[in-house]
Amino acid sequence: MIGTEISPTLQAAIEAVIRQELGRFGVSEVEVIDSEDADGDPVILVNVHYRDPEAEPDFKVASWALTKLNDKLFELKEPRFAYLRHKVPEAMPEPRGRR
């Protein structure tokens, strides 16, 4: 049931939680997408983009951020759950020296 809009208020609330919980890892962008899960239920997909390839938070921090985000959605009476995807840029290989 994709089609439920992400309001500007909801977008701002989601971005605020993500930046508060994960900002120290160098979040460059928070992308919020109306989507559905494998069963066809509506969900909110949140792609968190990072500046540094080494920046992705560990499992405990990412799990805590997701909990805080879904708590905020509940507080806002949003019926959809959020899913987080962490997007880190690919590391550039070190240039080889001349021989």
N, C-alpha and C positions, 0 to 999 in steps of 0.2 A: 504494500500500500504506500508506495513512494508518492509524494505529492504534498505532504504536510510541510508547510514552509518552516524555515528557520527564521524566526523573527529577529529584528535587530537587537531586541532586548535579550533574547535567548543567546544569540551569537556573542554579545558582550559579556554575559554571565559566564558562558563556557570559556571564553578567552581569558577572563579574569582568573578563574580557577586554575587553568593550565599555566598561565604565566606565574601565578603565585607559587604553585607546587613544583613546576619544572623549569621556571625561568633561569635558575642558576646553571642549567645545563646548556644555555645558549639557544633558546627557542627563537627561531627567525620568523616563523609564521604558524598560525593556527587556522587550519582549514576545517570548516564544519559543513558536513554533507548529510542531507536527508537520504536515508537508505533503508534497507530491510535485511533482516538476518536470514539464515538458511531456511527457516520455517515460513518466511514471508511476512514476519511481524515487523512493523516500523521501528527503526532504531536511528540513533544519531551517530554517524561515523566522524570521529575527530582525528584528522591527520595532523600530527605535531611534527613540524619541520625544524631541524637543528642546523646550526651553522657549521659545526665541527664533526668530522667523521667519528671521533672518539667520545662524543658528547652524550650518547644515549644513556639514560639513567638505568640503574640496576633494577631487578625485578621488584624488590620491596618498595622502592620509591615510586616506580610506575604503578604498582598495585594500589598504593596509598593515594596517588593522584586520581586514579579511576574511581576509587571509593568516594573521595571528596567531590568529584564531579557528579557522580550519580546522587549523592546526598543533596547537592545543590539543585539538580533537576527535580528531585522529589520535593524539595522546599518550594520550588517554583510551580509545583503541580503539573510538571511535564510528564506525560505518561510513558514516553520512550526512554529506553536505557541508552547509555553511550558506550561506544567501543573506541578504544584508542589504538592508533597505529603510529609508531615512531619512525619517522623518515629522516635518515641521516645521509649526508652526501657521501659519495664514494671517495675513498682516500686516493689521492694522486700518487702514483709510484715515484720513488726517488729517481731523479735523473742519473743515468750512468755516466761515470767519468770517462774521459778519453784515455785510450791506451797507447 
